[in-house]
Structure formats: C-alpha cells, structure tokens
Amino acid sequence: MMAFTKLLLVLAVLSFGKPTLLRKKAGATFAKDSIYYYGETVDKNGVLTFDVKDVTSAENWEPKFLSKKITDYKLLDSASSETLEKYYGIAADKAALEKLLTSVALTADEIACDNVAGEYEFGFYGLFGYSVYAVEKVDLAPSLTHLIKNGPTKVTYTNVGEGLNTTFADETVAQTCGGDAEYAFIFGVTRNGIVDKKCVPNTGIPAEAAKCTTDEKYKAYLKGYRLGQFEGDANTLKSLLVRFGPVHVGANVFIGWEQEADKKDVWILAAPEYTGEGLDRTPTYTYGWMPVPAEEYLGAETTYYGFEVFNGVSVIRAALGLLAAVLVLPALLL
C-alpha cells in the first residue's frame, strides 16, 4: 500500500532545552532562490564547536545559517532544465526506481538499529542514497551507521555569555543505534561522505570513521557535501532537482515531475511504503514510485519546506578560486 505522508518534524528538544536543528526557527525567513545550511564542521577529533557569542538564552539560540543561491550551481545534466514538462532524474519509471539498491527493503537486523529504521521511514535514507546515484552515478544502499560514526562525539561552545555556562556546557554525544543522531545526519556527510552499506553494514556502529568493517574497499561519495534546508515554491523544487538530485519534503523523496494535460505539475515521489491502514499501518522499509498532483500535495499550504544534500562550494566560488590561483601563481614565479 502507498500513501504519501506529509510528516512534520516533532518539536524535539535537545539536551539542556536547546531546539532541534532540523527545523527552521519560528519566524525565520528563507528566500525561495537559496539553500540554507550550517557552516560548522566536525573536526578530526570528533568535536563539533558552536560559537554562541551574543546569545542570551538557550531559547533563542540557533547556529547561524549560511546561504547560497541555487542557480550558482551547474545543472547535473546540461540537457535538463526547470522549464521541462517532465523530468525523472534518477529513474524513468516505477520499475527503474525499484531496481535501485536504496529502494530495496531493509533486513531484520538493519531494522533492529533504530536510527536506520527511523531514518528510512522518515526519508533521509532515501535522500542520501538517491543523491549519490544522482550526482556520482553510483548505485548503492547508504550506510547510516557510517554517518553516525562521522558525527560528533563531543559538542563544545565558545564565547559563552555570563550565567550560561551550565546551559552551554560541553556535551558528550553517544554514537549508537538508539542515540540522538541529529548532529550526525546534519554534519556527518561533510566529514567523510556516504559509503555503501556493503562497506559498513547498517547493523551496528563501526569502530572507525573512515574504514570498512567488511572486506570491501573503502570508497566515500559526496564528501564535503552538506545537508541544506530550503523553503519555496514549485520552481524552487525544480531548480534543486536539476542541480543536486532528489529533494526531501515531509517524509518523502521528490525525484522528478511531469505535467498533466492542463500543464499542472505532478510530483514523482519515492515514498515510504506500508501495509495496513491507520493505527495498523506497518512500514515495509521500501520506497515506491508515486505520482502526486502538486495541488494535492500542498493542500492548504503555500510553500514546500525540506532538505537537500548539496556541495558546500558553488561553481562560481570554485571558478573564482581557480582564477585567483591563475593570477597569483605567475607572480610567485617572478
């Protein structure tokens, strides 16, 4: 059975009352032509550091968002465009989607790792796996336990204001199947990318951050990429899809679009599948092809809010860096 789920993140609260980072702060405004992200990274010792200068209480604290213009990035395929009547991205039809390794059902041992099962149902498993296929053209099933291992083991704060030392005290982060993995899914990709679960099985957390636990050769994809957030209209989603690949909205992975005879958009989702209905609904831990009219998906809402895996360095920035090198190198040789 298939039914798209417009799952909104629960107002989860981290330790010490700090709000979840996987949710736009109330009152924050996102420009529809940009993608937003946190610029912090996990260092080689597994430490994630936040600067809380000018923060007066935990209630109004949130790391500062950085942003990049979506159109600063090149298209994944020069023949694609936001203006196309149809775009299927990673799979041209239902059969093609079902063949991808990310679509294959989890095993019982993988489901026993709560963070793997939870993020499969929430859609992040699909986002990470399908993104590798879209960008690298590599078909794999992503290792979420590798991402957890590449998250922080410790969170620290600098420039803590007077009276806030207890609130912004150093935190130890447990890297387990049942622990809070929010930091890992936000910052883990940047540190060591995404690997195939054949390298690091999704049945337990590995001992090392950049090594296979099997006989497979270690190969990471999308290293340096980030988990970004966005809010916008249909054009925003299309711009993201043709530049970065699959987009996560609600609990679904948007992989493309087509248009009805009246030119109205229909989204193509890789949606979590279930058996049963209502309270008896049980996840099958598979993703299935599902067309949904845009108007039906939005309902009473006016914008789409979600997540995207993207390169933290835009094409324009990279080009400027190359130009600077070209100009500086001859001068150094004088």
N, C-alpha and C positions, 0 to 999 in steps of 0.2 A: 504494500500500500504506500502511496506517496501523497504527501500534503506539505506544501511549503510552510515553514514555521518562521514567523517574524519575532524571533526571540530577542528580547531586550535584556541587556546585562543587569543582573540584580545589583542593587546599590550595595555592593560588597564594601567592607571596610577592612583595611589592612591593620596590622598591629598599631597600637598607640593612636587609633582613631583616624589615621590618615586615609583619604579616599582612594578608591581604585584608580589606577592609571589607564585602565581600559574603558574609559568613559569620558566623554567631553565634559569639562567642568560646566556646571549650570551658569548660564549667562554668557559663556564663551561664544564667539562668532567665528566661523570658518568661511573664508572666501571660497566660492564654488570652483574657482580655477586653480586651486592649490591643494597640496597634500601636506599634512602636518605631522611632526614627529618629535621625539625626544632626542637630544643630541648626546646624552651621556652614553658611555660605553663601559663594559666590564673589563677591568684590566687583567693582566696576565696572572695575577694572584687571585682572581675571582672576586675582586672588590668593586662594587658599584658605588660611586660617590655623587651625592646631590649637594648643590650649593643652595643654602636656604637664606641667603642674605636678604634682608628687608622683610622676611616672613615674621609675622607677629603671633600667629597661632596655627595649629595644625589644621583647623577647619578651612582656612583659605589657602592652604599650601597645595601646590601642584608644580612639578617641574615645568620650566618654560618651554613652550612649543617653538620649534623652528619650522620654517615652511619653505617649500619650493613650488614654482609654477609647473604644473603638469606638462604644459606644452614646451617646456625647456628640454624635455626628453624626446629622443627619436622614437619612431614607430618600430614595433617588433618586426613588422613586415612592411616594406615600402609600398606594397600594393594595397594595404589596409587604410582605413580612414573612418573617422567618426560619422561621416556622411553616407556610408554604405547602407543599403537597405537591409542587408543581412551580414552578420559576422559571427563565425562559430569558434574562433580561437583554437582551443586545444582539441576539439572533437567536432566532426561534421555531423554526427548523428548519435542516436542512443547507443547503437552497437559499438561505435568507436569509443565513447566515453566509458562504457562498461569494461572495455579491454584494458584500460589504463590501470596500472598497479595501485594507484591511490584509491581507485574505486572498489578494489577487492575487499571483501569483508575481513574484519579483524578476527584473529583466533581467540579462543577462550583465554589463553594465557595473556594475550595482549589486553583483553577487556578487563582482566584482573588488575591491571595497572590503572588505577582510577583516572589519573591525568590523561592517559592515552584515550581511554574510552570517552571521557568527558569532552575532550577537545575534538574527537572525531564527530561526536553528536553536535557540538557547537559549531563545527565547520572549519576550525583552524587547521586541522589535519589536512583537509582538502585544499585549503588555501596554500599551505606550504608545499604540498606535493605537486599540485597542478601548476604552481608558479615555477617550479623547477622545470617542468615539461615545457611550459610556455616560453621561458627565457633560454634554457640550455638545451632543449630538445632531448632531454634525458627522461625516460620513463622509470620512475621509482616510486616506492612507498616510503614516505618520510619517517625518519626516526625522531619521535618526540622526546624520547629519553635522552638522546644526544643533545637536543636543545635544552632540556632541563639541566644536564650536566654543564652546559655552557652558560647557564645563567649565573648570577652571583651566589657566592656562599656567605657574603657579608655585605651589608649596606651601611655606608657611613655618611655623615653630613658635615659640611663646612660652613663657617660663618653663622653659627647658631646664635640666635639672639638671647638676650638676658631672660632668664626664667624658663627657657625652652629646652634646657639640657636633658631633662627627663623625657620630654616629648620626642625630641630628635636625637635619641640615644642610638648608638650603633646597634644594628640588628644582625643576628645570625640567621641565614636562610637555609632551611633543610632541603636538600636535593633528594626528594623521594617521590614515589608514585602517588602518595596521598597528600603531599605538602602543597603549600601555596606556590603555584608555578607561574604566577602573573609576570614577575620580573623576567623569568626565563623566556617566555614567549614574546616579550617585548624586545629584550636585548640579546637573546641567545644567538639569533641568526647573524647579527653583526659580528659577533666574536669569532665563530668558527663555521658559519654557514649551515647548510642542510645536507645530511647524508642519508643513504639508503638504509632501510631497516635490516637489509642483509648484512650490513656492516655493524650496526648497533641495533640489535633487536629491541622491539618495544615491550619487552617483558621485564626489564629491570634497568636501573640507572647504572651506567658504566663507571668504572673506576677512574678513567682518564678522559679528558675533554676532547682530545683530537686523535683518537686511536680506535680502530675496530676491535670489537670483542670476539669476532669470528676470524676466519682465515681470509676474508675479503680484503682487498687493497683499499686503504683509506682514500676516499675522494669526496671532497666537500664542494657544494654548489651554493651560489649566491652569497658567499662570504662577503661581509661588508654591507650587505643589504639591510634594510630596516623595516620595521613594522610601522607603517604610517596610518594616519586617520584622515578622514575626509567627510565633508557634508556638501551635497549639491544636487543637481537635477540629472535628468537622463543624459544630457551632454557630458556631464562630469563623469558618469559611469562609463560612457563610451570612450572618452578620452583616456581613462585609466586602462580599460580593457585592451585597447590597441597599442598601448605603450608598455604596460607592465604584465598583462595577463589577468588571470582570474581576480575577482573582487569579492570581498566578504561583506555581506549585508545581512543583518539578523543572524540566523543560523544557517544561511545558505551561501553557496559559492556561485556567483554570477560568472558564466563563461562566455556569453555572447548574446546576440539579439537577432531578431528578424522582424518583419513588418507584415501586418495584415493588409488586406486589400484596400482598406481606408487609410493606410500609411501609419496606423497607430503601432507603437512599439510593443513587442512581445519579448520578454527576457527569457534567456535559456539558463536554467539553474542546474547546478549539480547539487541536488537536495538530499539531505539525510533521509533514508527510507525506514519505514516502520511496519510492524504487523499489529493488527488490532486497532482499536479506536479509543479516544478519551483516556480515562484512567488506566485502561488495559493496553494502551499503546506501548509497544516494546521496540526499541531500536534494533535494526538488523546489522548496523555498523557497515553499511554500504551507502554509496551515493548513486543517485539515478538521474537521468535526463528528465527535466521538467520545464516545459514552456509555460510562462505565466504572463498574461497581459499586464503591461506596466500600470495601467489604471487600477487593476485588481490588486496588484502588489502594494501600491501606495495606500490605497484606501483613503482615509481621511487625512493622511499625512501629505506634506508638500515637498519633502526632500528625502534623500537617501543618506543615511549615515553608516559608515563602516570602516573597513580596514583594507590595506593593500601592502604587499611586500614589494619594496622598490629600492633602487640603487640610491644610496645617500649622496652620491656625486652625480650631478646632472651633466648632460652632454656639453652644455655651454660652459660650465665650470671647468670640465676636463679639457675642453678646447682652449680656454684661456690659460690653463696651466701649461699646456703644450706650447702655446705661443710665447709665454714668458720664458720657458726653457730655451726656445729657439733664439730669443733675443739676448738672453743672458749668457749663454754658452760661448758665443763668439767673443764677447767682451772679456770673459775669463781667460781666453786663449791669447789675448793681446800681451 
